[in-house]
Structures are given as structure tokens and as C-alpha cells.
């Protein structure tokens, strides 16, 4: 497995915000303590270029974001904070996803995990939103398209709907999207009747679930709906918005899941990738705000992926 982790993700200084520096510090500590740093390949990579970012975001927004960072702007949107180091962290995050995709597509390895922040799946082409500055997974999927891939499947199991990712690919049949998320909940989108439009109609799948859903039922709905669209579109690459804020103790999200369910889900998604695209899977950290349980969930997720491979 390729592992992307970097101390510079701490440069995005959000102070007392729940999407804190401590999240990534604790994940990095877990990756070292649990032996992932030793076991995985650790590529070096470049920050996402303007060309890569502009595939998903307008020049106007990118300039605005760069200016916010230079000015240490603080709160730029109701939920989102920017500091001087945020541009470095955000472009390094999107760059990690692009690099991971290039290497997985080139078969250097089948699987990659990007331990990055800030998260990305709420970021829209023209604006920051919900703790997100650049939409890392959307930039990644568009990078995969530029490498010649024609069918990419994005799965999003963060507890929040991946509205930014869905917006980018709404009319695009080459990028499938499945999101399971708590409803009603932030950001308010992701009802079951949102299935894409134009040529993209039927390639977007939304699974809104109640906060009280039993973990087995959550996994059953995720697995069944995803397998159906995977059979339909036959992806050449699977990308995962791996949020861990559906953990029962998460202070921002919260559903009923425990870390063992992320082991099960990791195992399943690696098997799905093996079935459809020679195991090609790039997993990308999104939300997850419990400083102890989130790293435990990441560990379980990686164990699930790794154990499928043996
Ligand atoms: Zn979330």
C-alpha cells in the first residue's frame, strides 16, 4: 500500500475548530505506532499544480483562496477557517491524491491511503464550504480522466453528503458517485431522488439514512447500492471519500458505527476494487473529529484493506 502523510498538513491552522491540527497529528502518530509507516511505501510528491486545481475550480476562486491565505483571513465561510499555511496544506493534499492516482493507475501498487487535510468533499468549483478548501477527490478523479481513464467510481461514506463532489460530476457519466450519509443533516443535499442529470442521469446514487440506523443495516445499504452501480459502470479505478465521522462518539457527525465496522467496510471495498479494477483503490481522508476514535477507525480501515490482499 502507498501511504501519503506529511507534517505540513499541520500548517493549515484552524485553532479551536473541530477540523484541527490535532486530528492529523494523532493520525500520523497512529500510522507510526501501528507499523503502517514501516509496512507501506512512502512516496514523495508535489503540491497540486494550478492546472490540476483548475480542472475543478475556477481561476477566480483559486485566486481568492490564495489571497485569503496570504492575508491569514480566518473565517471565510460560516464553517471554514483559513490561515497563512492553508494554501500549502490544501495543494499538498490535492497533490497527494493526484500522485496516488498516477501511481495506482501505473500499477506501482494497487492501493493507496492519503492521510490528508483539509478535507475536500464539500468544496464547490467556485467556493470553500464545510471545512473544505479544494475538492481533493474531484481534482483526483479529473486527473484520472486526464490520464485516459474513462470510468471512475467515487464512494463517499463520510457521515455528511459529498455535495461538492456530486456537483462537479452531476452531468458527467464517466464518474459515478455513491454517497451514504445521515439525513436530515448538514449540508442538506443528497436525497435519494438526486441521481444526476443529462448524460450523467443514473450515475449518482444517494443513500440518506437516519441517525439511529443499525451498523449492519448501514453497511448492507452501502454494499448493495454500490455493487449495483459498480456492476453497471465497470469502473477502472475506485476512489473513496473516507470520512470517519459516522463513528458513534464523533462530536460533529455521529451515527452508530464503531471502528470494527470500518475494518469490515475496508475489507469490502478492497474486494470490490479487486473484482472490478485489479484492486485499484485510492482512499482519501475526509472527516472524523474524535481525536482518539478517528485514528482508531483509520487503523481499522487500513487493516481491512490490507487483509483483503492476503
Ligand atoms: Zn463529514
Boltz pocket constraint, residues with backbone or C-beta under 6 A from the ligand:
constraints:
  - pocket:
      binder: B
      contacts: [[A, 158], [A, 159], [A, 160], [A, 243], [A, 245], [A, 253], [A, 286], [A, 287], [A, 288]]
      max_distance: 6.0
